[in-house]
Amino acid sequence: MSNLRGAYIDLAAIRENIKVLQDLAKNSEVMAVVKADAYGHGLIPVAKAARQGGATWLGTALLEEAIHLRKSGDKGRILTWLGSPKDNWQECIDLDIDVSVSSIEIASAIIGAAKKSGKSANVHIKVDTGLGRNGVMPNDLADLTKVLEEAKAAGQINVVAVWTHFALADAPSSPTIAKQLEVLDQSFKFVESRGFKNLMKHAANSAATLTAPNAHFDLVRPGIAVYGITPGGEVGKASEYGLRPAMSLKANAALVKEVPAGHGISYGAEYVTKTDTKIALIPLGYADGVPRIAGNKGPVIAKGKKFSVAGRVCMDQFVIDIGDLDFATGDEVVLFGDPAKNEPDVEEWAKASQSIGYEIVTRLGPRVPRIYLNEI
């Protein structure tokens, strides 16, 4: 494994963050959302750490993510929620993975898979309470539950929960939150009235877990907060909640050299040295997930001093102008990590990239090895 670059994942931070989130939602179970390769941190190691921290559920978007988790040896409750009618529902049912339904088409696929499996499917009904994305519209809930009632009577499904997702949970002052909760409550009561009992209700993503205790219900589903990052907006910084970033992105300089004043740096010479100086070549680029748009802006720490990317981010590398810093080829730089250690945080890169922290960590490519710390 090359030591030129790496994403260092502190699994102790994952465990601690789960405990912080559990303390915030004392009366709820915690589902650690580990979709998208655990937000770029590594699905299997993070899932294990989340379980060790106290997560009683794991959540994935894609069915194949959930199947991979189960086949890796995870024995706890798993929910997966984003599939098409032709997806691998039968394997999920065979492996005791909970699935989500938001349309009659998906319900029919799940029921058909349950017939082939010979086992009941554990189903969560997702309701579109205002996000305008996945979920059954409340006006269509009666038709969907009719299909589910017939399947329940035939022993093909077991309805576990009614759930939803917020549109603006990162803005706790938004009136949309109360409106969505009202629609969820009405939908939940309707499903109960159709003979489905002992149902769970869940709605809270990271932002709502941190800021909306009235939305905690039976289960909270933090995603980005598990990794020590907040959704931003009105939610504030992770450190305000006792959350610690789990990922640090580091690299060792591939070259350090002196260049004269007036020397163009990188493609297009969008950065020109003002004086005689030293530059350091960092072997990370947009092929690794470093945003190209962060040219001349992305923050980097070298020997405890902060610099910005000089010029364009290239496919495999970028440059920093380090002046007269005592820094040599092979020395380490940090792109982001823990601000408590005077390192840039993910949010700084998000701002430099006109993006969000979610994208910064999930876009890291396979050329960046994940190096795990504090495994137990």
TASULZI-V984446 format. One line per field, one symbol per residue. phi: phi as a letter, one per 20 degrees, with the letter a starting at -180 (. if undefined). A space follows every 10 residues. Layout:
BEGIN
phi=???
END
This chain:
BEGIN
phi=.fdfbadede fffffffgff ffffcgecfd deecflllln eogfffgfff fffpfecccc feffffffgf ffofdefcdc ccbdgefeff fffgelefcd ccbfffgfff fffffffmcf eeddeedeeq fmcfpffgfd ffffffffgf fffemeccee bdbbcfecff cgefffffff ffffffffff fgfenedlee cbbfeggfff ccgfdflebd cfdgfgemcd fnlffnegff dnecgedcdc bdgeacbece fnefdmgmlf ccfecgbdcc edecbffeof fffegmcgeb dclndecdgd nffefdabcc edldgfbcgn feccebadff dmdgegffff ffdlccggff efefeffefe dedmfc
END
